[in-house]
Amino acid sequence: MMEFKKKVSEMISLWIGEEVAVEWRIDIKGVMTGWCRLQEGTLILPAAEAVACLEGRLSMITAYLSEQAKLKGVREISFHFDLNGTTLTLSIELPLEGARIPSLTHIFRNADWNEREFMELYDIQVVGHPDPRRLFLDKSIDPAAFERLIPYSTFSNGANSKALWEKVMAQNNHTGKEIP
């Protein structure tokens, strides 16, 4: 286990060109997870390449704008990877305005939908994405719908879907059937 932890930290450090600290935790059931905050958003690309070299896979990407981050003037994205059953989460902070990250789709094809989703719902530009079309919202709706229309507290309580669509419809002066 120590060898695995060391190998992960060393590989990421090698690829990004600076030492990183991965905080490893083991829960009461023996499940190990690693957490690492990268110093700059652009470091996610070489860090993802390091994970690919370790034969890891991208599980998902979570973009979020918590009240705490907002007060600091940043937004956050966490990239969740699977390394042979162990989750490694690499997190980055980006500025609230003009947030840009490199696309990971050429390393992990499944990054496509996550990246398109947060380009649409948050004010984050993904540089080099092969297909930046919207997934859900019409082009007439202004970008960053989630952060403009849904407070983080509502989102984190799982009450976001109906609230989002009601606000989108109201913003665009659409009338019609109530969304259940």
Helices and strands as residue ranges (DSSP letters): H 2-16, E 23-26, E 32-37, G 41-43, H 44-53, E 57-64, H 67-72, E 74-83, E 86-95, E 99-102, H 111-121, E 124-127, H 145-149, H 152-156, H 160-171
